[in-house]
Amino acid sequence: MSTTVVLTINRADNELIALLNGIIVYDKKTDGNPSLNDVVNLTNLVTSGDNILTLLGINWGDEADYAGTLTVDANTTTWGASYKNTANGLAWSDVIHIHVS
């Protein structure tokens, strides 16, 4: 398997959790919406066939901001959401399917 898979996180206000096939591969809590450049290499964690990347944006009130990219070989997918005012708890989620030959 020679597929390269890289998750990049640029915003995670207040918390972003990433799960690959149900296993947490990233969990970061932030305050004040700082710019991030967190890179998680998922190459050795993906399996042949279908893989599921689940992104969960947790907010503790007020603004929520989540942004980043997923790069599979030369193909980059941008993901994210931004909200002016949200309740505490799960504010956003996304599921990205990754197929590895």
A tleap script that builds the chain and sets N, CA, C and O, in Angstrom:
source leaprc.protein.ff14SB
mol = sequence {
  NMET SER THR THR VAL VAL LEU THR ILE ASN
  ARG ALA ASP ASN GLU LEU ILE ALA LEU LEU
  ASN GLY ILE ILE VAL TYR ASP LYS LYS THR
  ASP GLY ASN PRO SER LEU ASN ASP VAL VAL
  ASN LEU THR ASN LEU VAL THR SER GLY ASP
  ASN ILE LEU THR LEU LEU GLY ILE ASN TRP
  GLY ASP GLU ALA ASP TYR ALA GLY THR LEU
  THR VAL ASP ALA ASN THR THR THR TRP GLY
  ALA SER TYR LYS ASN THR ALA ASN GLY LEU
  ALA TRP SER ASP VAL ILE HIE ILE HIE VAL
  CSER
}
set mol.1.N position { 0.850 -1.172 0.000 }
set mol.1.CA position { 0.000 0.000 0.000 }
set mol.1.C position { 0.894 1.233 0.000 }
set mol.1.O position { 1.715 1.401 0.902 }
set mol.2.N position { 0.747 2.092 -0.994 }
set mol.2.CA position { 1.606 3.265 -1.107 }
set mol.2.C position { 0.805 4.563 -1.036 }
set mol.2.O position { 1.285 5.602 -1.487 }
set mol.3.N position { -0.385 4.525 -0.489 }
set mol.3.CA position { -1.219 5.709 -0.362 }
set mol.3.C position { -0.776 6.527 0.844 }
set mol.3.O position { -0.596 5.985 1.934 }
set mol.4.N position { -0.598 7.842 0.647 }
set mol.4.CA position { -0.252 8.767 1.719 }
set mol.4.C position { -1.511 9.505 2.151 }
set mol.4.O position { -2.232 10.052 1.317 }
set mol.5.N position { -1.776 9.522 3.463 }
set mol.5.CA position { -2.969 10.176 4.000 }
set mol.5.C position { -2.532 11.093 5.140 }
set mol.5.O position { -1.946 10.640 6.124 }
set mol.6.N position { -2.828 12.407 4.994 }
set mol.6.CA position { -2.404 13.391 5.987 }
set mol.6.C position { -3.570 14.309 6.335 }
set mol.6.O position { -4.212 14.885 5.457 }
set mol.7.N position { -3.828 14.432 7.638 }
set mol.7.CA position { -4.849 15.333 8.164 }
set mol.7.C position { -4.147 16.564 8.711 }
set mol.7.O position { -3.221 16.450 9.514 }
set mol.8.N position { -4.589 17.751 8.276 }
set mol.8.CA position { -4.044 19.013 8.780 }
set mol.8.C position { -5.164 19.792 9.449 }
set mol.8.O position { -6.249 19.939 8.885 }
set mol.9.N position { -4.903 20.293 10.655 }
set mol.9.CA position { -5.890 21.060 11.399 }
set mol.9.C position { -5.390 22.487 11.521 }
set mol.9.O position { -4.286 22.723 12.011 }
set mol.10.N position { -6.214 23.455 11.068 }
set mol.10.CA position { -5.859 24.860 11.129 }
set mol.10.C position { -6.644 25.633 12.192 }
set mol.10.O position { -6.166 26.644 12.706 }
set mol.11.N position { -7.841 25.160 12.517 }
set mol.11.CA position { -8.674 25.775 13.560 }
set mol.11.C position { -9.383 24.673 14.337 }
set mol.11.O position { -9.813 23.677 13.755 }
set mol.12.N position { -9.506 24.852 15.666 }
set mol.12.CA position { -10.175 23.851 16.498 }
set mol.12.C position { -10.746 24.523 17.751 }
set mol.12.O position { -10.396 24.150 18.871 }
set mol.13.N position { -11.622 25.511 17.559 }
set mol.13.CA position { -12.171 26.268 18.685 }
set mol.13.C position { -13.573 25.766 19.021 }
set mol.13.O position { -14.491 26.060 18.256 }
set mol.14.N position { -13.790 25.076 20.039 }
set mol.14.CA position { -12.993 24.933 21.242 }
set mol.14.C position { -12.301 23.574 21.316 }
set mol.14.O position { -11.270 23.447 21.976 }
set mol.15.N position { -12.842 22.570 20.658 }
set mol.15.CA position { -12.213 21.248 20.676 }
set mol.15.C position { -12.531 20.522 19.377 }
set mol.15.O position { -13.650 20.585 18.868 }
set mol.16.N position { -11.533 19.836 18.857 }
set mol.16.CA position { -11.740 19.005 17.674 }
set mol.16.C position { -11.235 17.603 17.974 }
set mol.16.O position { -10.116 17.407 18.448 }
set mol.17.N position { -12.098 16.632 17.683 }
set mol.17.CA position { -11.741 15.227 17.832 }
set mol.17.C position { -11.823 14.583 16.450 }
set mol.17.O position { -12.815 14.751 15.741 }
set mol.18.N position { -10.787 13.853 16.072 }
set mol.18.CA position { -10.783 13.116 14.806 }
set mol.18.C position { -10.643 11.638 15.122 }
set mol.18.O position { -9.766 11.226 15.881 }
set mol.19.N position { -11.531 10.846 14.520 }
set mol.19.CA position { -11.492 9.393 14.695 }
set mol.19.C position { -11.307 8.741 13.328 }
set mol.19.O position { -12.008 9.076 12.373 }
set mol.20.N position { -10.376 7.823 13.242 }
set mol.20.CA position { -10.175 7.047 12.022 }
set mol.20.C position { -10.627 5.627 12.323 }
set mol.20.O position { -10.049 4.941 13.166 }
set mol.21.N position { -11.661 5.202 11.626 }
set mol.21.CA position { -12.231 3.871 11.840 }
set mol.21.C position { -12.574 3.636 13.314 }
set mol.21.O position { -12.396 2.537 13.840 }
set mol.22.N position { -13.069 4.688 13.967 }
set mol.22.CA position { -13.525 4.583 15.344 }
set mol.22.C position { -12.461 4.771 16.409 }
set mol.22.O position { -12.767 4.689 17.598 }
set mol.23.N position { -11.219 5.022 16.016 }
set mol.23.CA position { -10.119 5.205 16.968 }
set mol.23.C position { -9.681 6.667 16.955 }
set mol.23.O position { -9.445 7.235 15.889 }
set mol.24.N position { -9.574 7.276 18.132 }
set mol.24.CA position { -9.170 8.683 18.211 }
set mol.24.C position { -7.732 8.834 17.730 }
set mol.24.O position { -6.818 8.186 18.241 }
set mol.25.N position { -7.549 9.705 16.734 }
set mol.25.CA position { -6.215 9.985 16.206 }
set mol.25.C position { -5.796 11.433 16.479 }
set mol.25.O position { -4.643 11.808 16.264 }
set mol.26.N position { -6.761 12.247 16.961 }
set mol.26.CA position { -6.472 13.657 17.265 }
set mol.26.C position { -7.540 14.161 18.218 }
set mol.26.O position { -8.727 13.899 18.026 }
set mol.27.N position { -7.115 14.889 19.251 }
set mol.27.CA position { -8.040 15.522 20.190 }
set mol.27.C position { -7.335 16.744 20.757 }
set mol.27.O position { -6.378 16.625 21.522 }
set mol.28.N position { -7.822 17.926 20.372 }
set mol.28.CA position { -7.177 19.152 20.830 }
set mol.28.C position { -8.218 20.116 21.349 }
set mol.28.O position { -9.254 20.336 20.720 }
set mol.29.N position { -7.933 20.688 22.503 }
set mol.29.CA position { -8.780 21.699 23.117 }
set mol.29.C position { -8.059 23.036 23.011 }
set mol.29.O position { -6.869 23.135 23.311 }
set mol.30.N position { -8.790 24.067 22.580 }
set mol.30.CA position { -8.194 25.391 22.451 }
set mol.30.C position { -9.150 26.436 23.016 }
set mol.30.O position { -10.329 26.161 23.239 }
set mol.31.N position { -8.634 27.618 23.239 }
set mol.31.CA position { -9.438 28.745 23.679 }
set mol.31.C position { -8.941 29.976 22.938 }
set mol.31.O position { -7.735 30.157 22.770 }
set mol.32.N position { -9.853 30.815 22.500 }
set mol.32.CA position { -9.454 32.030 21.802 }
set mol.32.C position { -9.222 31.851 20.321 }
set mol.32.O position { -8.743 32.778 19.668 }
set mol.33.N position { -9.540 30.702 19.767 }
set mol.33.CA position { -9.450 30.426 18.336 }
set mol.33.C position { -8.067 30.695 17.738 }
set mol.33.O position { -7.953 31.468 16.786 }
set mol.34.N position { -7.024 30.078 18.275 }
set mol.34.CA position { -5.695 30.296 17.709 }
set mol.34.C position { -5.539 29.617 16.346 }
set mol.34.O position { -6.212 28.630 16.050 }
set mol.35.N position { -4.644 30.162 15.528 }
set mol.35.CA position { -4.292 29.501 14.274 }
set mol.35.C position { -3.402 28.316 14.600 }
set mol.35.O position { -2.477 28.416 15.406 }
set mol.36.N position { -3.695 27.199 13.965 }
set mol.36.CA position { -2.930 25.977 14.195 }
set mol.36.C position { -2.312 25.501 12.881 }
set mol.36.O position { -2.736 25.907 11.799 }
set mol.37.N position { -1.337 24.663 12.991 }
set mol.37.CA position { -0.797 23.947 11.844 }
set mol.37.C position { -0.445 22.540 12.317 }
set mol.37.O position { 0.684 22.078 12.158 }
set mol.38.N position { -1.445 21.866 12.905 }
set mol.38.CA position { -1.247 20.513 13.408 }
set mol.38.C position { -1.385 19.520 12.267 }
set mol.38.O position { -2.364 19.554 11.522 }
set mol.39.N position { -0.418 18.649 12.133 }
set mol.39.CA position { -0.401 17.664 11.057 }
set mol.39.C position { -0.386 16.264 11.667 }
set mol.39.O position { 0.443 15.945 12.519 }
set mol.40.N position { -1.325 15.440 11.206 }
set mol.40.CA position { -1.413 14.054 11.676 }
set mol.40.C position { -1.250 13.149 10.456 }
set mol.40.O position { -2.091 13.149 9.557 }
set mol.41.N position { -0.174 12.388 10.433 }
set mol.41.CA position { 0.062 11.465 9.327 }
set mol.41.C position { -0.716 10.182 9.613 }
set mol.41.O position { -0.409 9.455 10.558 }
set mol.42.N position { -1.716 9.915 8.795 }
set mol.42.CA position { -2.574 8.743 8.966 }
set mol.42.C position { -2.162 7.574 8.076 }
set mol.42.O position { -2.824 6.536 8.066 }
set mol.43.N position { -1.088 7.737 7.342 }
set mol.43.CA position { -0.672 6.748 6.347 }
set mol.43.C position { -0.575 5.336 6.915 }
set mol.43.O position { -1.064 4.384 6.307 }
set mol.44.N position { 0.050 5.201 8.073 }
set mol.44.CA position { 0.239 3.869 8.660 }
set mol.44.C position { -0.991 3.368 9.405 }
set mol.44.O position { -1.003 2.237 9.891 }
set mol.45.N position { -2.031 4.203 9.499 }
set mol.45.CA position { -3.241 3.824 10.231 }
set mol.45.C position { -4.394 3.408 9.330 }
set mol.45.O position { -5.312 2.719 9.775 }
set mol.46.N position { -4.355 3.824 8.061 }
set mol.46.CA position { -5.425 3.419 7.149 }
set mol.46.C position { -5.207 1.973 6.723 }
set mol.46.O position { -4.081 1.476 6.704 }
set mol.47.N position { -6.302 1.313 6.383 }
set mol.47.CA position { -6.239 -0.072 5.935 }
set mol.47.C position { -6.650 -0.146 4.476 }
set mol.47.O position { -7.274 0.782 3.962 }
set mol.48.N position { -6.320 -1.206 3.819 }
set mol.48.CA position { -6.775 -1.400 2.440 }
set mol.48.C position { -8.291 -1.460 2.437 }
set mol.48.O position { -8.898 -2.070 3.317 }
set mol.49.N position { -8.901 -0.824 1.446 }
set mol.49.CA position { -10.355 -0.771 1.345 }
set mol.49.C position { -10.888 0.547 1.859 }
set mol.49.O position { -10.245 1.587 1.718 }
set mol.50.N position { -12.074 0.499 2.459 }
set mol.50.CA position { -12.743 1.719 2.911 }
set mol.50.C position { -12.358 2.058 4.346 }
set mol.50.O position { -12.318 1.191 5.219 }
set mol.51.N position { -12.076 3.343 4.567 }
set mol.51.CA position { -11.766 3.888 5.878 }
set mol.51.C position { -12.694 5.080 6.117 }
set mol.51.O position { -13.086 5.772 5.178 }
set mol.52.N position { -13.036 5.307 7.374 }
set mol.52.CA position { -13.938 6.398 7.723 }
set mol.52.C position { -13.218 7.341 8.682 }
set mol.52.O position { -12.759 6.926 9.747 }
set mol.53.N position { -13.123 8.620 8.293 }
set mol.53.CA position { -12.589 9.662 9.153 }
set mol.53.C position { -13.774 10.482 9.656 }
set mol.53.O position { -14.497 11.086 8.864 }
set mol.54.N position { -13.970 10.503 10.971 }
set mol.54.CA position { -15.052 11.266 11.572 }
set mol.54.C position { -14.450 12.440 12.323 }
set mol.54.O position { -13.541 12.272 13.135 }
set mol.55.N position { -14.972 13.643 12.041 }
set mol.55.CA position { -14.508 14.860 12.705 }
set mol.55.C position { -15.638 15.394 13.574 }
set mol.55.O position { -16.765 15.548 13.104 }
set mol.56.N position { -15.340 15.677 14.842 }
set mol.56.CA position { -16.337 16.177 15.785 }
set mol.56.C position { -15.860 17.504 16.358 }
set mol.56.O position { -14.794 17.574 16.971 }
set mol.57.N position { -16.645 18.551 16.161 }
set mol.57.CA position { -16.337 19.870 16.712 }
set mol.57.C position { -17.159 20.119 17.960 }
set mol.57.O position { -18.387 20.176 17.900 }
set mol.58.N position { -16.485 20.268 19.089 }
set mol.58.CA position { -17.144 20.514 20.370 }
set mol.58.C position { -16.970 21.989 20.711 }
set mol.58.O position { -15.901 22.566 20.513 }
set mol.59.N position { -18.045 22.589 21.227 }
set mol.59.CA position { -17.960 23.995 21.604 }
set mol.59.C position { -18.388 24.169 23.052 }
set mol.59.O position { -19.215 23.413 23.562 }
set mol.60.N position { -17.810 25.184 23.715 }
set mol.60.CA position { -18.121 25.472 25.110 }
set mol.60.C position { -18.889 26.777 25.228 }
set mol.60.O position { -18.868 27.421 26.277 }
set mol.61.N position { -19.575 27.175 24.142 }
set mol.61.CA position { -20.352 28.413 24.139 }
set mol.61.C position { -19.723 29.464 23.247 }
set mol.61.O position { -18.522 29.428 22.980 }
set mol.62.N position { -20.534 30.393 22.790 }
set mol.62.CA position { -20.133 31.483 21.901 }
set mol.62.C position { -19.679 30.938 20.544 }
set mol.62.O position { -20.289 30.012 20.009 }
set mol.63.N position { -18.614 31.511 19.991 }
set mol.63.CA position { -18.193 31.152 18.636 }
set mol.63.C position { -17.561 29.767 18.577 }
set mol.63.O position { -16.970 29.285 19.543 }
set mol.64.N position { -17.708 29.139 17.402 }
set mol.64.CA position { -17.088 27.845 17.130 }
set mol.64.C position { -16.454 27.918 15.745 }
set mol.64.O position { -17.057 28.445 14.811 }
set mol.65.N position { -15.247 27.393 15.613 }
set mol.65.CA position { -14.527 27.485 14.340 }
set mol.65.C position { -13.656 26.249 14.161 }
set mol.65.O position { -12.804 25.946 14.996 }
set mol.66.N position { -13.883 25.542 13.056 }
set mol.66.CA position { -13.141 24.310 12.751 }
set mol.66.C position { -12.715 24.376 11.292 }
set mol.66.O position { -13.528 24.673 10.418 }
set mol.67.N position { -11.433 24.096 11.025 }
set mol.67.CA position { -10.957 24.159 9.646 }
set mol.67.C position { -9.714 23.305 9.472 }
set mol.67.O position { -8.908 23.147 10.389 }
set mol.68.N position { -9.582 22.756 8.266 }
set mol.68.CA position { -8.393 21.987 7.939 }
set mol.68.C position { -8.529 21.321 6.590 }
set mol.68.O position { -9.420 21.638 5.802 }
set mol.69.N position { -7.626 20.390 6.344 }
set mol.69.CA position { -7.621 19.660 5.077 }
set mol.69.C position { -7.307 18.190 5.331 }
set mol.69.O position { -6.712 17.822 6.344 }
set mol.70.N position { -7.722 17.378 4.391 }
set mol.70.CA position { -7.321 15.971 4.342 }
set mol.70.C position { -6.703 15.756 2.969 }
set mol.70.O position { -7.335 16.009 1.944 }
set mol.71.N position { -5.464 15.287 2.963 }
set mol.71.CA position { -4.770 15.029 1.708 }
set mol.71.C position { -4.554 13.527 1.569 }
set mol.71.O position { -3.949 12.884 2.427 }
set mol.72.N position { -5.066 12.988 0.469 }
set mol.72.CA position { -4.868 11.583 0.121 }
set mol.72.C position { -4.099 11.580 -1.188 }
set mol.72.O position { -4.628 11.942 -2.238 }
set mol.73.N position { -2.838 11.164 -1.108 }
set mol.73.CA position { -1.915 11.286 -2.237 }
set mol.73.C position { -1.903 12.743 -2.704 }
set mol.73.O position { -1.552 13.618 -1.913 }
set mol.74.N position { -2.263 13.036 -3.932 }
set mol.74.CA position { -2.212 14.418 -4.434 }
set mol.74.C position { -3.562 15.129 -4.343 }
set mol.74.O position { -3.683 16.263 -4.805 }
set mol.75.N position { -4.576 14.493 -3.762 }
set mol.75.CA position { -5.923 15.071 -3.699 }
set mol.75.C position { -6.199 15.640 -2.310 }
set mol.75.O position { -6.135 14.921 -1.313 }
set mol.76.N position { -6.504 16.928 -2.253 }
set mol.76.CA position { -6.762 17.599 -0.989 }
set mol.76.C position { -8.225 17.997 -0.890 }
set mol.76.O position { -8.782 18.605 -1.804 }
set mol.77.N position { -8.839 17.644 0.236 }
set mol.77.CA position { -10.218 18.015 0.549 }
set mol.77.C position { -10.190 18.999 1.711 }
set mol.77.O position { -9.582 18.729 2.746 }
set mol.78.N position { -10.847 20.134 1.538 }
set mol.78.CA position { -10.964 21.129 2.600 }
set mol.78.C position { -12.220 20.837 3.403 }
set mol.78.O position { -13.269 20.543 2.829 }
set mol.79.N position { -12.123 20.915 4.724 }
set mol.79.CA position { -13.280 20.701 5.583 }
set mol.79.C position { -13.346 21.812 6.620 }
set mol.79.O position { -12.348 22.475 6.902 }
set mol.80.N position { -14.531 22.007 7.182 }
set mol.80.CA position { -14.642 22.969 8.265 }
set mol.80.C position { -15.995 23.626 8.354 }
set mol.80.O position { -16.868 23.426 7.509 }
set mol.81.N position { -16.150 24.419 9.402 }
set mol.81.CA position { -17.371 25.177 9.650 }
set mol.81.C position { -17.054 26.270 10.658 }
set mol.81.O position { -16.130 26.146 11.461 }
set mol.82.N position { -17.842 27.349 10.602 }
set mol.82.CA position { -17.678 28.453 11.526 }
set mol.82.C position { -19.054 28.960 11.922 }
set mol.82.O position { -19.913 29.186 11.070 }
set mol.83.N position { -19.255 29.136 13.224 }
set mol.83.CA position { -20.547 29.586 13.743 }
set mol.83.C position { -20.324 30.738 14.713 }
set mol.83.O position { -19.382 30.718 15.505 }
set mol.84.N position { -21.192 31.742 14.649 }
set mol.84.CA position { -21.077 32.901 15.528 }
set mol.84.C position { -21.492 32.600 16.954 }
set mol.84.O position { -20.896 33.124 17.896 }
set mol.85.N position { -22.508 31.761 17.128 }
set mol.85.CA position { -22.994 31.489 18.470 }
set mol.85.C position { -23.579 30.082 18.516 }
set mol.85.O position { -24.510 29.775 17.771 }
set mol.86.N position { -23.052 29.237 19.369 }
set mol.86.CA position { -23.560 27.873 19.508 }
set mol.86.C position { -23.701 27.528 20.983 }
set mol.86.O position { -23.059 28.128 21.845 }
set mol.87.N position { -24.537 26.568 21.246 }
set mol.87.CA position { -24.679 26.061 22.609 }
set mol.87.C position { -23.488 25.179 22.954 }
set mol.87.O position { -22.707 24.810 22.077 }
set mol.88.N position { -23.353 24.849 24.209 }
set mol.88.CA position { -22.300 23.926 24.630 }
set mol.88.C position { -22.581 22.535 24.085 }
set mol.88.O position { -23.737 22.121 24.003 }
set mol.89.N position { -21.535 21.814 23.714 }
set mol.89.CA position { -21.679 20.449 23.231 }
set mol.89.C position { -21.233 20.313 21.788 }
set mol.89.O position { -20.439 21.110 21.290 }
set mol.90.N position { -21.757 19.290 21.123 }
set mol.90.CA position { -21.396 19.033 19.729 }
set mol.90.C position { -21.961 20.132 18.843 }
set mol.90.O position { -23.176 20.310 18.761 }
set mol.91.N position { -21.073 20.870 18.177 }
set mol.91.CA position { -21.484 21.987 17.328 }
set mol.91.C position { -21.436 21.628 15.844 }
set mol.91.O position { -22.153 22.220 15.036 }
set mol.92.N position { -20.581 20.647 15.481 }
set mol.92.CA position { -20.374 20.332 14.070 }
set mol.92.C position { -19.781 18.940 13.959 }
set mol.92.O position { -19.038 18.495 14.834 }
set mol.93.N position { -20.116 18.260 12.874 }
set mol.93.CA position { -19.480 16.972 12.588 }
set mol.93.C position { -19.406 16.775 11.078 }
set mol.93.O position { -20.180 17.355 10.317 }
set mol.94.N position { -18.467 15.952 10.672 }
set mol.94.CA position { -18.302 15.628 9.264 }
set mol.94.C position { -17.729 14.214 9.188 }
set mol.94.O position { -16.993 13.775 10.071 }
set mol.95.N position { -18.083 13.521 8.121 }
set mol.95.CA position { -17.558 12.186 7.873 }
set mol.95.C position { -16.946 12.184 6.481 }
set mol.95.O position { -17.585 12.572 5.503 }
set mol.96.N position { -15.692 11.740 6.409 }
set mol.96.CA position { -14.979 11.692 5.140 }
set mol.96.C position { -14.592 10.241 4.870 }
set mol.96.O position { -13.955 9.591 5.699 }
set mol.97.N position { -14.985 9.744 3.701 }
set mol.97.CA position { -14.660 8.377 3.306 }
set mol.97.C position { -13.325 8.375 2.580 }
set mol.97.O position { -13.095 9.186 1.684 }
set mol.98.N position { -12.459 7.469 2.967 }
set mol.98.CA position { -11.127 7.342 2.367 }
set mol.98.C position { -11.015 5.917 1.836 }
set mol.98.O position { -11.103 4.953 2.596 }
set mol.99.N position { -10.820 5.795 0.533 }
set mol.99.CA position { -10.637 4.459 -0.046 }
set mol.99.C position { -9.158 4.272 -0.391 }
set mol.99.O position { -8.544 5.097 -1.067 }
set mol.100.N position { -8.618 3.166 0.093 }
set mol.100.CA position { -7.210 2.841 -0.158 }
set mol.100.C position { -7.177 1.526 -0.927 }
set mol.100.O position { -7.723 0.515 -0.486 }
set mol.101.N position { -6.529 1.564 -2.081 }
set mol.101.CA position { -6.442 0.347 -2.915 }
set mol.101.C position { -5.373 -0.593 -2.407 }
set mol.101.O position { -5.164 -1.659 -2.985 }
savepdb mol mol.pdb
quit
